Amino acid sequence: MSNATRATADALIACCRENRTEEALNTLYADDAVSVEAMAGPNGEPAETASLEGIRGKHAWWDGAMEMHDFSIEGPFMHGDDRFGVIFEMDVTDKASGQRSQSRELAVYTVNGEGKINREEFFYTM
């Protein structure tokens, strides 16, 4: 296990737990990072988002569309020198529909040689 990858994993977990998403994006992500969902979005959003700016857009959409009631994180689960996984559990309400739902997902992060996240992949039950 790489110390740089472990440090990135620990920093991401801390930022997520303390609702410091913008700080995580600014300090832990590579400019050419890619985010991959398990499938395309319900309104035709692509499953893959390229670039840090694209990932920022995903976060902005989520923050605007969802009301968070409860949130927890488990991990990190280290894998080799450059990857780690995190389990997220969320209780949210879609602001547009008023529909409340709970979800659990696995996120797998890949860290480049500079200690920056350059890929994130999300796995969830359908």
C-alpha positions, 0 to 999 in steps of 0.5 A: 500500500502506498503512503500517498494513496492512504493519505489521499484516502484519509483526507477524502474521508475526512472532507466527506464526513465534515461536508468539505466537498469543495476542499476535497475537489480542490486539493485531492482531485487531478484536473483530468479526473474521470467519474463513472456511474454504474449507468447513465442518468434518468435524464440522459446524463452520461455515465462517464464524466470527464474533467474536474470541472465536469465532476464539480458540475455533478456535485453542484447538481446533487447539492441543488437537487437533493436534501440530505437527511443522513449520511455515513461513510465506511472505509477506506478499504485499501487495494494495492498501491493506487486504489481504495474503496469507500461505502457511502450510505445516504438518506435523501429527498429529491427536492423536485419530487419530494420522494425520500429514499435511502441508498448504499453505494461503493465508490472505488478511487484510483490515485495517480503518482502525484497522490491525486484522485484521477478516477472514481467509480460508483457501484450501487444496487439497482 
